[in-house]
Structure formats: C-alpha cells, structure tokens
C-alpha cells in the first residue's frame, strides 16, 4: 500500500526473475509493484493513462485504515 501518493516515484523495470515489465512505485516508505506488462511500451502507457487513478485509489484505501 502506498501511503503518500503525492510523493510517489514510478519507474518502469524488469526484474531478474520472471517475464515482462513492471512499474515500481515508491513513496519514500513503501515499495510496491504493478506487473503483468508484456512490453515496456504497455507499462509506459499504463503510467500515462492509469497510474494517477491507481494512486488515488491507493490513497483512499490508506485513509480508510
């Protein structure tokens, strides 16, 4: 769970184990990955078009805890 979405950094990475690409999200305290992208371009598109909504949902979830 990302605790501070406003300060989150997003990086597109591959990991040594497994296939595909992932978006690494780090808010200064917590590290989380969104995976399942077969191509780097798909991960980049997710960052451009969906990451903001994902981060907003993450913040809303954190506020309910």
C-alpha positions as CSV (number, residue, x, y, z in Angstrom):
1,X,0.0,0.0,0.0
2,X,1.4,3.4,-1.0
3,X,1.0,5.8,2.0
4,X,1.8,9.0,0.3
5,X,0.8,9.0,-3.4
6,X,1.7,12.7,-3.9
7,X,5.4,11.9,-3.3
8,X,5.4,8.5,-5.2
9,X,8.0,7.9,-7.9
10,X,7.2,5.5,-10.7
11,X,9.9,3.6,-12.6
12,X,9.5,1.0,-15.3
13,X,11.7,-2.0,-14.6
14,X,12.2,-5.6,-15.4
15,X,13.1,-8.0,-12.6
16,X,15.7,-10.7,-12.9
17,X,13.1,-13.4,-12.1
18,X,10.0,-13.7,-14.3
19,X,9.0,-12.3,-17.6
20,X,7.6,-8.9,-18.6
21,X,7.8,-5.4,-17.3
22,X,6.6,-3.9,-14.0
23,X,6.1,-0.4,-12.7
24,X,7.9,0.1,-9.4
25,X,6.1,2.6,-7.2
26,X,8.0,4.0,-4.1
27,X,6.6,6.7,-1.8
28,X,9.7,7.1,0.4
29,X,8.5,4.5,2.8
30,X,6.8,1.6,0.9
31,X,7.7,-0.1,-2.3
32,X,5.0,-1.7,-4.5
33,X,5.0,-3.2,-8.0
34,X,2.3,-3.3,-10.6
35,X,3.1,-6.0,-13.1
36,X,1.8,-8.0,-15.9
37,X,3.0,-5.8,-18.8
38,X,4.4,-7.8,-21.8
39,X,6.2,-4.8,-23.3
40,X,7.8,-1.7,-21.9
41,X,5.5,0.4,-24.0
42,X,2.5,-1.1,-22.3
43,X,3.9,-0.2,-18.9
44,X,4.6,3.3,-20.1
45,X,1.0,3.6,-21.4
46,X,-0.3,2.5,-18.0
47,X,1.8,5.2,-16.3
48,X,0.5,7.8,-18.7
49,X,-3.2,6.8,-18.6
50,X,-3.9,4.8,-15.4
51,X,-1.3,5.4,-12.7
52,X,-3.0,8.6,-11.4
53,X,-6.3,6.8,-10.8
54,X,-4.5,3.8,-9.3
55,X,-2.6,6.1,-6.9
56,X,-5.8,7.9,-6.0
57,X,-7.5,4.6,-5.1
58,X,-4.4,3.6,-3.1
59,X,-4.7,6.9,-1.1
60,X,-8.4,6.4,-0.5
61,X,-7.7,2.9,0.7
62,X,-5.0,4.1,3.1
63,X,-7.3,6.7,4.6
64,X,-9.9,4.1,5.5
65,X,-7.4,2.1,7.6
